[in-house]
Amino acid sequence: TQLLEQSPQFLSIQEGENLTVYCNSSSVFSSLQWYRQEPGEGPVLLVTVVTGGEVKKLKRLTFQFGDARKDSSLHITAAQPGDTGLYLCAGWAFGTSGSRLTFGEGTQLTVNP
Amino acid sequence: DAGVIQSPRHEVTEMGQEVTLRCKPISGHDYLFWYRQTMMRGLELLIYFNNNVPIDDSGMPEDRFSAKMPNASFSTLKIQPSEPRDSAVYFCASSLWDRGSDEQFFGPGTRLTVL
């Protein structure tokens, strides 16, 4: 079973601060995705990283996939209250019955105005 | 497209009762996934289907849980009998493929409370 550990689990910061969320595993994933979930809704995909060492930017969000494809990070610059939500990393791995998406436990981010 | 549709949005039932959750995936998506989300265990994959056929049900917790997909536009997750520990938010998601880079589109979830 592939496990993804996210840290920190909870993060409360002031508007304008920078933050980094980490997603770590002992397993190798073919790709890794980051989702954002707001209360009462399902997760929504932010980005997919596929290549080891890959870096993707989405406005103020920067995503990185580790060289060994076992870990990833999400960095937010100048956080805003609208960034508040649950951030989930999810790794795709291929098994005998096909591919499977495993989610981390999530990081609950609160950005205070 | 209306996205993934789930019903009901909220369900409160008593222990021992049968519960049926429903999902309509996005038209044209070949894969359908059922997840359960709790504070303690996060988001867990229960089962997924490809072209209406169950592919991996290793996440289904017990025989009390069963899932069906009679056609490409409808799936159910049934719990019989329900227990208080089944209380959680249940999500349905669909995708075009299950390749390692494809997006899963999630429904709004069904919040189940078993008293």
Interface residues (C-beta under 8 A of the other chain):
Chain A: F29 S30 S31 Q33 G40 E41 G42 P43 V44 L45 T48 V50 L88 W92 F94 G95 S97 G98 S99 R100 L101 T102 F103 G104 E105 G106
Chain B: V4 F33 R41 G42 L43 E44 L45 N50 I55 D56 S58 F91 A93 D98 R99 G100 S101 E103 Q104 F106 G107 P108 G109
